[in-house]
Amino acid sequence: MALIRIGSEAPGFTLSDQDRKAISLSDFKGKNVLIWFFPRAFGGNWTREASGFRDRIHNFKEKNTQLLGITFSSSDELKKWSDEIGFNSILLCDATRSVAMAYGAALSPDQERATRMSVLIGPDGKIRKI
């Protein structure tokens, strides 16, 4: 069950991306942010989902929206997968599961894979849609 609610402040975080660069939610203040939790890199269904996001990235940019994919896969795995499918946005490694737990995409730190879900955060930092 999600710990967040529509209208609540989005939990902040800093995670490493596919290039091992530290990315924080606060980096996107003033923008919409769509967080996409997914089970792992290299999965068939998530590759189709990622390809759909990749192919519509211009729609997100037109709406001042940053896409952030979050999973438990390592930064190295995310880099390989991103390069393989030509993904054109940010993928983040939540190795400790802390972000997934804060948003309700994981129930415990030993959960093997993130639960598929998306969260839209408005420019004001508040949850708009789950």
The first five atom37 places (N, CA, C, CB, O) and aatype in JSON, in Angstrom:
{
  "aatype": [12, 0, 10, 9, 1, 9, 7, 15, 6, 0, 14, 7, 13, 16, 10, 15, 3, 5, 3, 1, 11, 0, 9, 15, 10, 15, 3, 13, 11, 7, 11, 2, 19, 10, 9, 17, 13, 13, 14, 1, 0, 13, 7, 7, 2, 17, 16, 1, 6, 0, 15, 7, 13, 1, 3, 1, 9, 8, 2, 13, 11, 6, 11, 2, 16, 5, 10, 10, 7, 9, 16, 13, 15, 15, 15, 3, 6, 10, 11, 11, 17, 15, 3, 6, 9, 7, 13, 2, 15, 9, 10, 10, 4, 3, 0, 16, 1, 15, 19, 0, 12, 0, 18, 7, 0, 0, 10, 15, 14, 3, 5, 6, 1, 0, 16, 1, 12, 15, 19, 10, 9, 7, 14, 3, 7, 11, 9, 1, 11, 9],
  "atom_mask": [
    [1, 1, 1, 1, 1],
    [1, 1, 1, 1, 1],
    [1, 1, 1, 1, 1],
    [1, 1, 1, 1, 1],
    [1, 1, 1, 1, 1],
    [1, 1, 1, 1, 1],
    [1, 1, 1, 0, 1],
    [1, 1, 1, 1, 1],
    [1, 1, 1, 1, 1],
    [1, 1, 1, 1, 1],
    [1, 1, 1, 1, 1],
    [1, 1, 1, 0, 1],
    [1, 1, 1, 1, 1],
    [1, 1, 1, 1, 1],
    [1, 1, 1, 1, 1],
    [1, 1, 1, 1, 1],
    [1, 1, 1, 1, 1],
    [1, 1, 1, 1, 1],
    [1, 1, 1, 1, 1],
    [1, 1, 1, 1, 1],
    [1, 1, 1, 1, 1],
    [1, 1, 1, 1, 1],
    [1, 1, 1, 1, 1],
    [1, 1, 1, 1, 1],
    [1, 1, 1, 1, 1],
    [1, 1, 1, 1, 1],
    [1, 1, 1, 1, 1],
    [1, 1, 1, 1, 1],
    [1, 1, 1, 1, 1],
    [1, 1, 1, 0, 1],
    [1, 1, 1, 1, 1],
    [1, 1, 1, 1, 1],
    [1, 1, 1, 1, 1],
    [1, 1, 1, 1, 1],
    [1, 1, 1, 1, 1],
    [1, 1, 1, 1, 1],
    [1, 1, 1, 1, 1],
    [1, 1, 1, 1, 1],
    [1, 1, 1, 1, 1],
    [1, 1, 1, 1, 1],
    [1, 1, 1, 1, 1],
    [1, 1, 1, 1, 1],
    [1, 1, 1, 0, 1],
    [1, 1, 1, 0, 1],
    [1, 1, 1, 1, 1],
    [1, 1, 1, 1, 1],
    [1, 1, 1, 1, 1],
    [1, 1, 1, 1, 1],
    [1, 1, 1, 1, 1],
    [1, 1, 1, 1, 1],
    [1, 1, 1, 1, 1],
    [1, 1, 1, 0, 1],
    [1, 1, 1, 1, 1],
    [1, 1, 1, 1, 1],
    [1, 1, 1, 1, 1],
    [1, 1, 1, 1, 1],
    [1, 1, 1, 1, 1],
    [1, 1, 1, 1, 1],
    [1, 1, 1, 1, 1],
    [1, 1, 1, 1, 1],
    [1, 1, 1, 1, 1],
    [1, 1, 1, 1, 1],
    [1, 1, 1, 1, 1],
    [1, 1, 1, 1, 1],
    [1, 1, 1, 1, 1],
    [1, 1, 1, 1, 1],
    [1, 1, 1, 1, 1],
    [1, 1, 1, 1, 1],
    [1, 1, 1, 0, 1],
    [1, 1, 1, 1, 1],
    [1, 1, 1, 1, 1],
    [1, 1, 1, 1, 1],
    [1, 1, 1, 1, 1],
    [1, 1, 1, 1, 1],
    [1, 1, 1, 1, 1],
    [1, 1, 1, 1, 1],
    [1, 1, 1, 1, 1],
    [1, 1, 1, 1, 1],
    [1, 1, 1, 1, 1],
    [1, 1, 1, 1, 1],
    [1, 1, 1, 1, 1],
    [1, 1, 1, 1, 1],
    [1, 1, 1, 1, 1],
    [1, 1, 1, 1, 1],
    [1, 1, 1, 1, 1],
    [1, 1, 1, 0, 1],
    [1, 1, 1, 1, 1],
    [1, 1, 1, 1, 1],
    [1, 1, 1, 1, 1],
    [1, 1, 1, 1, 1],
    [1, 1, 1, 1, 1],
    [1, 1, 1, 1, 1],
    [1, 1, 1, 1, 1],
    [1, 1, 1, 1, 1],
    [1, 1, 1, 1, 1],
    [1, 1, 1, 1, 1],
    [1, 1, 1, 1, 1],
    [1, 1, 1, 1, 1],
    [1, 1, 1, 1, 1],
    [1, 1, 1, 1, 1],
    [1, 1, 1, 1, 1],
    [1, 1, 1, 1, 1],
    [1, 1, 1, 1, 1],
    [1, 1, 1, 0, 1],
    [1, 1, 1, 1, 1],
    [1, 1, 1, 1, 1],
    [1, 1, 1, 1, 1],
    [1, 1, 1, 1, 1],
    [1, 1, 1, 1, 1],
    [1, 1, 1, 1, 1],
    [1, 1, 1, 1, 1],
    [1, 1, 1, 1, 1],
    [1, 1, 1, 1, 1],
    [1, 1, 1, 1, 1],
    [1, 1, 1, 1, 1],
    [1, 1, 1, 1, 1],
    [1, 1, 1, 1, 1],
    [1, 1, 1, 1, 1],
    [1, 1, 1, 1, 1],
    [1, 1, 1, 1, 1],
    [1, 1, 1, 1, 1],
    [1, 1, 1, 0, 1],
    [1, 1, 1, 1, 1],
    [1, 1, 1, 1, 1],
    [1, 1, 1, 0, 1],
    [1, 1, 1, 1, 1],
    [1, 1, 1, 1, 1],
    [1, 1, 1, 1, 1],
    [1, 1, 1, 1, 1],
    [1, 1, 1, 1, 1]
  ],
  "atom_positions": [
    [[0.84, -1.18, 0.0], [0.0, 0.0, 0.0], [0.89, 1.25, 0.0], [-0.96, 0.0, 1.22], [1.85, 1.34, 0.76]],
    [[0.55, 2.18, -0.85], [1.33, 3.4, -0.99], [1.29, 4.23, 0.29], [0.83, 4.23, -2.16], [0.25, 4.32, 0.94]],
    [[2.41, 4.82, 0.64], [2.49, 5.7, 1.79], [2.21, 7.14, 1.39], [3.86, 5.6, 2.44], [2.15, 8.03, 2.24]],
    [[2.03, 7.37, 0.12], [1.79, 8.7, -0.4], [0.31, 8.84, -0.75], [2.68, 8.99, -1.64], [-0.4, 7.85, -0.95]],
    [[-0.14, 10.08, -0.82], [-1.51, 10.37, -1.2], [-1.52, 11.52, -2.2], [-2.39, 10.71, 0.05], [-0.6, 12.34, -2.23]],
    [[-2.53, 11.58, -3.0], [-2.69, 12.72, -3.9], [-2.79, 13.98, -3.05], [-3.94, 12.56, -4.83], [-3.57, 14.03, -2.09]],
    [[-2.01, 14.98, -3.4], [-1.98, 16.23, -2.67], [-0.88, 16.32, -1.63], [0.0, 0.0, 0.0], [-0.57, 17.4, -1.13]],
    [[-0.28, 15.16, -1.3], [0.81, 15.17, -0.31], [2.13, 15.56, -0.97], [0.94, 13.78, 0.37], [2.29, 15.47, -2.19]],
    [[3.06, 16.0, -0.14], [4.4, 16.35, -0.61], [5.12, 15.07, -1.05], [5.22, 17.1, 0.5], [5.1, 14.08, -0.33]],
    [[5.74, 15.1, -2.21], [6.48, 13.92, -2.7], [7.74, 13.73, -1.87], [6.84, 14.09, -4.21], [8.48, 14.68, -1.63]],
    [[8.0, 12.5, -1.42], [9.24, 12.25, -0.68], [10.47, 12.53, -1.55], [9.28, 10.78, -0.18], [10.55, 12.07, -2.69]],
    [[11.4, 13.29, -1.01], [12.63, 13.6, -1.75], [13.56, 12.41, -1.77], [0.0, 0.0, 0.0], [13.44, 11.49, -0.95]],
    [[14.49, 12.42, -2.71], [15.47, 11.33, -2.81], [16.64, 11.76, -3.69], [14.83, 10.06, -3.38], [16.55, 12.72, -4.45]],
    [[17.72, 11.03, -3.55], [18.88, 11.13, -4.44], [19.32, 9.7, -4.74], [20.06, 11.98, -3.79], [19.57, 8.92, -3.82]],
    [[19.4, 9.36, -6.02], [19.81, 8.03, -6.46], [20.82, 8.16, -7.6], [18.59, 7.19, -6.92], [20.93, 9.22, -8.22]],
    [[21.55, 7.09, -7.87], [22.48, 7.06, -9.0], [21.75, 6.66, -10.27], [23.65, 6.09, -8.73], [20.91, 5.75, -10.27]],
    [[22.08, 7.35, -11.36], [21.46, 7.0, -12.64], [22.3, 5.97, -13.39], [21.27, 8.25, -13.5], [23.28, 5.44, -12.86]],
    [[21.91, 5.71, -14.63], [22.6, 4.7, -15.44], [24.05, 5.08, -15.74], [21.84, 4.48, -16.74], [24.84, 4.24, -16.17]],
    [[24.39, 6.34, -15.53], [25.78, 6.79, -15.73], [26.49, 7.02, -14.4], [25.8, 8.07, -16.56], [27.56, 7.64, -14.37]],
    [[25.91, 6.53, -13.32], [26.44, 6.67, -11.95], [26.48, 8.12, -11.48], [27.84, 6.07, -11.86], [27.26, 8.46, -10.59]],
    [[25.65, 8.95, -12.06], [25.54, 10.35, -11.66], [24.43, 10.45, -10.61], [25.24, 11.27, -12.9], [23.38, 9.83, -10.76]],
    [[24.66, 11.23, -9.56], [23.65, 11.43, -8.52], [22.55, 12.34, -9.05], [24.29, 12.04, -7.23], [22.81, 13.45, -9.52]],
    [[21.32, 11.85, -8.96], [20.14, 12.59, -9.41], [19.2, 12.73, -8.22], [19.44, 11.88, -10.63], [18.89, 11.75, -7.54]],
    [[18.74, 13.95, -7.98], [17.79, 14.21, -6.89], [16.46, 14.66, -7.46], [18.35, 15.27, -5.92], [16.4, 15.29, -8.51]],
    [[15.4, 14.34, -6.75], [14.09, 14.83, -7.16], [14.1, 16.36, -7.21], [12.99, 14.32, -6.19], [13.47, 16.96, -8.08]],
    [[14.8, 16.97, -6.28], [14.86, 18.44, -6.21], [15.52, 19.07, -7.44], [15.61, 18.87, -4.96], [15.38, 20.27, -7.67]],
    [[16.24, 18.28, -8.24], [16.85, 18.78, -9.48], [15.79, 19.25, -10.48], [17.72, 17.7, -10.11], [16.1, 20.01, -11.4]],
    [[14.55, 18.8, -10.28], [13.49, 19.06, -11.26], [12.4, 19.98, -10.71], [12.88, 17.75, -11.72], [11.27, 19.97, -11.18]],
    [[12.77, 20.76, -9.7], [11.81, 21.71, -9.11], [11.27, 22.61, -10.21], [12.48, 22.55, -7.98], [12.02, 23.1, -11.05]],
    [[9.96, 22.83, -10.2], [9.32, 23.67, -11.22], [8.88, 22.89, -12.44], [0.0, 0.0, 0.0], [8.28, 23.46, -13.35]],
    [[9.18, 21.58, -12.49], [8.76, 20.72, -13.59], [7.81, 19.66, -13.05], [9.98, 20.06, -14.29], [7.81, 19.36, -11.86]],
    [[7.01, 19.11, -13.93], [6.3, 17.89, -13.6], [7.32, 16.76, -13.63], [5.1, 17.62, -14.6], [8.27, 16.8, -14.42]],
    [[7.14, 15.76, -12.78], [8.02, 14.59, -12.79], [7.14, 13.35, -12.78], [8.99, 14.6, -11.56], [6.28, 13.19, -11.92]],
    [[7.36, 12.49, -13.76], [6.67, 11.2, -13.78], [7.68, 10.14, -13.34], [6.09, 10.88, -15.22], [8.65, 9.86, -14.04]],
    [[7.43, 9.56, -12.18], [8.27, 8.47, -11.69], [7.63, 7.16, -12.11], [8.47, 8.54, -10.13], [6.45, 6.91, -11.84]],
    [[8.42, 6.34, -12.77], [7.96, 5.05, -13.27], [8.76, 3.97, -12.55], [8.12, 4.94, -14.83], [9.94, 3.76, -12.85]],
    [[8.13, 3.27, -11.61], [8.77, 2.14, -10.94], [8.53, 0.9, -11.78], [8.21, 1.94, -9.48], [7.41, 0.66, -12.25]],
    [[9.58, 0.11, -11.98], [9.44, -1.11, -12.78], [10.32, -2.2, -12.19], [9.82, -0.85, -14.27], [11.31, -1.9, -11.52]],
    [[9.97, -3.48, -12.42], [10.65, -4.59, -11.74], [12.14, -4.74, -11.99], [10.0, -5.84, -12.13], [12.89, -4.98, -11.04]],
    [[12.6, -4.61, -13.23], [14.03, -4.8, -13.49], [14.36, -4.44, -14.93], [14.44, -6.26, -13.19], [13.49, -4.37, -15.79]],
    [[15.64, -4.21, -15.16], [16.13, -4.02, -16.53], [16.06, -5.35, -17.27], [17.59, -3.45, -16.54], [16.11, -6.41, -16.65]],
    [[15.96, -5.3, -18.55], [15.98, -6.46, -19.44], [14.75, -7.36, -19.37], [17.17, -7.27, -19.15], [14.8, -8.49, -19.84]],
    [[13.66, -6.91, -18.79], [12.43, -7.7, -18.79], [11.61, -7.38, -20.03], [0.0, 0.0, 0.0], [11.6, -6.24, -20.49]],
    [[10.92, -8.37, -20.55], [10.13, -8.2, -21.77], [9.07, -7.12, -21.66], [0.0, 0.0, 0.0], [9.01, -6.21, -22.5]],
    [[8.21, -7.2, -20.64], [7.14, -6.22, -20.49], [7.68, -4.83, -20.22], [6.2, -6.64, -19.37], [7.16, -3.85, -20.76]],
    [[8.72, -4.73, -19.37], [9.23, -3.4, -19.04], [10.01, -2.81, -20.2], [10.12, -3.47, -17.79], [10.09, -1.59, -20.34]],
    [[10.6, -3.67, -21.03], [11.27, -3.16, -22.23], [10.24, -2.55, -23.16], [12.06, -4.3, -22.95], [10.5, -1.5, -23.77]],
    [[9.07, -3.19, -23.3], [7.99, -2.62, -24.11], [7.52, -1.29, -23.52], [6.81, -3.61, -24.22], [7.3, -0.32, -24.25]],
    [[7.36, -1.24, -22.2], [6.94, 0.0, -21.55], [7.99, 1.1, -21.76], [6.7, -0.22, -20.04], [7.65, 2.22, -22.13]],
    [[9.25, 0.76, -21.53], [10.33, 1.74, -21.7], [10.37, 2.24, -23.14], [11.69, 1.12, -21.31], [10.58, 3.43, -23.37]],
    [[10.18, 1.35, -24.09], [10.18, 1.75, -25.5], [9.03, 2.7, -25.79], [10.1, 0.52, -26.42], [9.17, 3.63, -26.59]],
    [[7.89, 2.47, -25.16], [6.75, 3.37, -25.32], [7.06, 4.76, -24.78], [0.0, 0.0, 0.0], [6.74, 5.77, -25.41]],
    [[7.69, 4.81, -23.6], [8.1, 6.11, -23.04], [9.12, 6.77, -23.96], [8.7, 5.93, -21.62], [9.02, 7.96, -24.25]],
    [[10.1, 5.99, -24.43], [11.15, 6.51, -25.32], [10.52, 7.13, -26.57], [12.13, 5.39, -25.71], [10.91, 8.22, -26.99]],
    [[9.57, 6.43, -27.14], [8.96, 6.88, -28.39], [8.06, 8.1, -28.22], [8.18, 5.76, -29.0], [7.75, 8.78, -29.19]],
    [[7.64, 8.38, -26.98], [6.77, 9.53, -26.71], [7.46, 10.6, -25.87], [5.5, 9.07, -26.0], [6.79, 11.46, -25.3]],
    [[8.78, 10.57, -25.79], [9.49, 11.5, -24.92], [9.2, 12.96, -25.29], [10.99, 11.23, -24.98], [9.17, 13.83, -24.42]],
    [[8.99, 13.23, -26.57], [8.68, 14.6, -26.99], [7.37, 15.09, -26.35], [8.58, 14.68, -28.52], [7.24, 16.28, -26.05]],
    [[6.4, 14.18, -26.15], [5.14, 14.56, -25.49], [5.39, 15.0, -24.05], [4.14, 13.38, -25.52], [4.78, 15.96, -23.57]],
    [[6.31, 14.3, -23.36], [6.64, 14.67, -21.98], [7.32, 16.03, -21.95], [7.54, 13.6, -21.34], [7.0, 16.88, -21.11]],
    [[8.25, 16.24, -22.86], [8.97, 17.51, -22.9], [8.02, 18.68, -23.18], [10.08, 17.47, -23.96], [8.16, 19.76, -22.6]],
    [[7.06, 18.46, -24.09], [6.08, 19.5, -24.4], [5.26, 19.88, -23.18], [5.16, 19.05, -25.52], [4.76, 21.0, -23.09]],
    [[5.1, 18.95, -22.25], [4.3, 19.19, -21.04], [5.18, 19.49, -19.83], [3.42, 17.98, -20.74], [4.74, 19.35, -18.69]],
    [[6.44, 19.89, -20.07], [7.37, 20.25, -19.0], [7.48, 19.12, -17.96], [6.93, 21.56, -18.31], [7.44, 19.35, -16.75]],
    [[7.61, 17.89, -18.48], [7.63, 16.71, -17.61], [8.92, 15.92, -17.79], [6.43, 15.81, -17.89], [9.31, 15.6, -18.91]],
    [[9.56, 15.62, -16.67], [10.76, 14.78, -16.65], [10.36, 13.37, -16.27], [11.84, 15.34, -15.66], [9.68, 13.17, -15.26]],
    [[10.76, 12.4, -17.06], [10.52, 10.99, -16.77], [11.7, 10.43, -15.98], [10.29, 10.18, -18.08], [12.85, 10.61, -16.38]],
    [[11.42, 9.74, -14.87], [12.44, 9.07, -14.08], [12.01, 7.61, -13.89], [12.67, 9.78, -12.7], [11.03, 7.34, -13.2]],
    [[12.74, 6.68, -14.48], [12.48, 5.26, -14.26], [13.28, 4.79, -13.06], [0.0, 0.0, 0.0], [14.48, 5.07, -12.97]],
    [[12.64, 4.08, -12.13], [13.31, 3.61, -10.92], [13.1, 2.11, -10.76], [12.8, 4.36, -9.67], [11.98, 1.61, -10.86]],
    [[14.21, 1.41, -10.5], [14.18, -0.02, -10.28], [15.32, -0.4, -9.34], [14.28, -0.8, -11.62], [16.09, 0.46, -8.91]],
    [[15.44, -1.69, -9.02], [16.5, -2.15, -8.13], [17.72, -2.64, -8.9], [15.97, -3.26, -7.23], [18.74, -2.97, -8.29]],
    [[17.64, -2.7, -10.21], [18.78, -3.12, -11.02], [19.94, -2.15, -10.8], [18.4, -3.18, -12.52], [19.73, -0.97, -10.51]],
    [[21.16, -2.65, -10.94], [22.35, -1.83, -10.73], [22.5, -0.78, -11.83], [23.61, -2.71, -10.67], [21.91, -0.9, -12.91]],
    [[23.28, 0.25, -11.53], [23.56, 1.28, -12.54], [24.18, 0.68, -13.79], [24.5, 2.36, -11.96], [23.87, 1.1, -14.91]],
    [[25.07, -0.31, -13.62], [25.69, -0.97, -14.77], [24.66, -1.68, -15.63], [26.77, -1.96, -14.31], [24.7, -1.6, -16.85]],
    [[23.73, -2.4, -14.99], [22.67, -3.08, -15.74], [21.78, -2.07, -16.45], [21.83, -3.97, -14.8], [21.4, -2.27, -17.6]],
    [[21.46, -0.98, -15.77], [20.63, 0.05, -16.38], [21.32, 0.69, -17.58], [20.28, 1.11, -15.35], [20.66, 1.0, -18.58]],
    [[22.62, 0.9, -17.49], [23.38, 1.47, -18.6], [23.33, 0.54, -19.82], [24.84, 1.73, -18.19], [23.06, 0.98, -20.94]],
    [[23.59, -0.75, -19.59], [23.57, -1.72, -20.7], [22.19, -1.77, -21.34], [23.97, -3.11, -20.2], [22.07, -1.77, -22.56]],
    [[21.15, -1.82, -20.51], [19.78, -1.91, -21.01], [19.4, -0.64, -21.75], [18.8, -2.17, -19.86], [18.81, -0.69, -22.83]],
    [[19.74, 0.52, -21.17], [19.44, 1.8, -21.78], [20.09, 1.91, -23.17], [19.91, 2.94, -20.88], [19.46, 2.34, -24.13]],
    [[21.35, 1.52, -23.24], [22.06, 1.55, -24.53], [21.44, 0.59, -25.52], [23.55, 1.21, -24.33], [21.31, 0.9, -26.71]],
    [[21.06, -0.59, -25.04], [20.49, -1.61, -25.93], [19.17, -1.17, -26.56], [20.28, -2.91, -25.17], [18.92, -1.43, -27.73]],
    [[18.32, -0.51, -25.77], [17.01, -0.13, -26.29], [16.93, 1.34, -26.73], [15.96, -0.39, -25.24], [15.89, 1.8, -27.19]],
    [[18.06, 2.06, -26.59], [18.09, 3.46, -27.0], [17.2, 4.34, -26.13], [0.0, 0.0, 0.0], [16.55, 5.26, -26.61]],
    [[17.17, 4.04, -24.83], [16.33, 4.81, -23.91], [16.88, 6.22, -23.78], [16.24, 4.11, -22.52], [18.1, 6.4, -23.66]],
    [[16.01, 7.2, -23.8], [16.44, 8.59, -23.86], [16.01, 9.42, -22.65], [15.9, 9.22, -25.11], [15.77, 10.62, -22.76]],
    [[15.92, 8.77, -21.52], [15.62, 9.49, -20.29], [16.42, 8.87, -19.15], [14.1, 9.45, -19.99], [17.29, 8.04, -19.37]],
    [[16.12, 9.28, -17.94], [16.9, 8.9, -16.77], [16.37, 7.62, -16.14], [16.92, 10.02, -15.75], [15.17, 7.49, -15.89]],
    [[17.28, 6.68, -15.88], [16.97, 5.46, -15.14], [17.75, 5.5, -13.84], [17.31, 4.18, -15.97], [18.94, 5.81, -13.84]],
    [[17.09, 5.19, -12.73], [17.72, 5.3, -11.42], [17.74, 3.96, -10.69], [16.98, 6.32, -10.57], [16.8, 3.17, -10.77]],
    [[18.84, 3.72, -9.99], [19.05, 2.51, -9.22], [18.69, 2.75, -7.75], [20.52, 2.03, -9.35], [19.33, 3.55, -7.07]],
    [[17.67, 2.06, -7.28], [17.23, 2.15, -5.88], [17.65, 0.86, -5.17], [15.67, 2.38, -5.77], [16.81, 0.05, -4.78]],
    [[18.95, 0.69, -5.0], [19.51, -0.55, -4.45], [19.02, -0.84, -3.02], [21.02, -0.49, -4.46], [18.87, -2.0, -2.65]],
    [[18.77, 0.19, -2.24], [18.33, -0.01, -0.85], [16.82, -0.15, -0.74], [18.81, 1.14, 0.02], [16.3, -0.47, 0.33]],
    [[16.12, 0.09, -1.81], [14.65, 0.03, -1.88], [13.98, 1.15, -1.09], [14.17, -1.32, -1.35], [12.76, 1.14, -0.94]],
    [[14.73, 2.1, -0.59], [14.17, 3.14, 0.27], [13.18, 4.05, -0.47], [15.29, 3.99, 0.86], [12.15, 4.43, 0.1]],
    [[13.48, 4.39, -1.7], [12.57, 5.24, -2.47], [11.31, 4.46, -2.82], [13.26, 5.78, -3.75], [10.2, 4.97, -2.68]],
    [[11.48, 3.23, -3.28], [10.31, 2.39, -3.6], [9.44, 2.19, -2.37], [10.76, 1.03, -4.16], [8.21, 2.19, -2.48]],
    [[10.04, 2.02, -1.21], [9.26, 1.86, 0.01], [8.52, 3.16, 0.37], [10.17, 1.42, 1.18], [7.37, 3.11, 0.8]],
    [[9.16, 4.31, 0.19], [8.53, 5.59, 0.5], [7.32, 5.86, -0.4], [9.54, 6.72, 0.37], [6.36, 6.5, 0.01]],
    [[7.4, 5.38, -1.63], [6.33, 5.62, -2.59], [5.32, 4.47, -2.68], [6.91, 5.86, -3.95], [4.28, 4.61, -3.33]],
    [[5.6, 3.35, -2.03], [4.68, 2.23, -2.04], [4.93, 1.21, -3.13], [0.0, 0.0, 0.0], [4.09, 0.34, -3.37]],
    [[6.08, 1.28, -3.8], [6.41, 0.31, -4.85], [7.2, -0.87, -4.3], [7.21, 0.99, -5.97], [7.58, -1.78, -5.04]],
    [[7.45, -0.87, -3.0], [8.08, -2.0, -2.3], [7.57, -1.99, -0.87], [9.67, -1.91, -2.34], [7.32, -0.93, -0.29]],
    [[7.41, -3.18, -0.31], [6.9, -3.29, 1.05], [8.0, -3.5, 2.08], [5.92, -4.42, 1.13], [7.79, -3.27, 3.27]],
    [[9.17, -3.95, 1.61], [10.27, -4.21, 2.54], [11.6, -4.07, 1.81], [10.14, -5.63, 3.18], [11.64, -4.12, 0.58]],
    [[12.7, -3.89, 2.57], [14.01, -3.75, 1.93], [14.53, -5.03, 1.29], [15.0, -3.26, 2.93], [15.52, -5.0, 0.56]],
    [[13.88, -6.15, 1.55], [14.33, -7.4, 0.94], [13.44, -7.84, -0.23], [14.37, -8.5, 1.99], [13.59, -8.94, -0.75]],
    [[12.5, -6.97, -0.62], [11.67, -7.28, -1.78], [12.56, -7.38, -3.01], [10.56, -6.2, -1.98], [13.39, -6.51, -3.26]],
    [[12.38, -8.45, -3.78], [13.27, -8.72, -4.91], [13.12, -7.73, -6.06], [13.02, -10.12, -5.42], [14.11, -7.34, -6.67]],
    [[11.89, -7.34, -6.35], [11.63, -6.45, -7.49], [10.62, -5.38, -7.11], [11.11, -7.26, -8.7], [9.75, -5.59, -6.27]],
    [[10.77, -4.22, -7.73], [9.81, -3.14, -7.51], [8.47, -3.51, -8.13], [10.33, -1.8, -8.1], [8.42, -4.2, -9.14]],
    [[7.41, -3.04, -7.51], [6.07, -3.19, -8.06], [5.89, -2.13, -9.14], [4.98, -3.06, -6.95], [6.3, -0.98, -8.97]],
    [[5.27, -2.51, -10.25], [5.03, -1.56, -11.33], [4.01, -0.52, -10.89], [4.54, -2.29, -12.6], [2.89, -0.86, -10.51]],
    [[4.41, 0.72, -10.95], [3.49, 1.83, -10.67], [4.11, 3.12, -11.16], [3.17, 1.92, -9.15], [5.32, 3.21, -11.37]],
    [[3.27, 4.11, -11.35], [3.73, 5.43, -11.76], [3.16, 6.48, -10.83], [3.33, 5.73, -13.23], [2.05, 6.34, -10.31]],
    [[3.92, 7.52, -10.62], [3.51, 8.63, -9.76], [3.82, 9.93, -10.5], [4.25, 8.59, -8.36], [4.95, 10.14, -10.96]],
    [[2.82, 10.79, -10.62], [3.01, 12.09, -11.24], [3.12, 13.14, -10.14], [1.85, 12.43, -12.23], [2.23, 13.27, -9.3]],
    [[4.21, 13.89, -10.17], [4.47, 14.95, -9.21], [4.4, 16.27, -9.97], [5.87, 14.77, -8.51], [4.99, 16.43, -11.03]],
    [[3.67, 17.22, -9.4], [3.52, 18.53, -10.04], [4.73, 19.41, -9.8], [0.0, 0.0, 0.0], [5.6, 19.07, -9.01]],
    [[4.79, 20.56, -10.48], [5.9, 21.49, -10.32], [6.05, 22.01, -8.89], [5.71, 22.66, -11.26], [7.12, 22.48, -8.51]],
    [[4.97, 21.92, -8.11], [5.0, 22.36, -6.71], [5.51, 21.28, -5.75], [3.61, 22.8, -6.29], [5.57, 21.5, -4.54]],
    [[5.88, 20.1, -6.29], [6.39, 19.02, -5.47], [5.33, 18.16, -4.82], [0.0, 0.0, 0.0], [5.64, 17.32, -3.97]],
    [[4.08, 18.35, -5.21], [2.99, 17.57, -4.63], [2.54, 16.47, -5.58], [1.8, 18.49, -4.28], [2.58, 16.62, -6.8]],
    [[2.11, 15.36, -4.99], [1.63, 14.21, -5.76], [0.34, 14.62, -6.47], [1.41, 12.95, -4.84], [-0.61, 15.08, -5.84]],
    [[0.31, 14.43, -7.79], [-0.88, 14.76, -8.59], [-1.68, 13.5, -8.94], [-0.48, 15.5, -9.87], [-2.91, 13.53, -9.0]],
    [[-0.96, 12.41, -9.18], [-1.66, 11.18, -9.62], [-0.8, 9.98, -9.25], [-1.96, 11.21, -11.16], [0.43, 10.04, -9.32]],
    [[-1.46, 8.89, -8.87], [-0.77, 7.63, -8.56], [-1.39, 6.55, -9.45], [-0.89, 7.25, -7.02], [-0.98, 5.39, -9.39]]
  ]
}
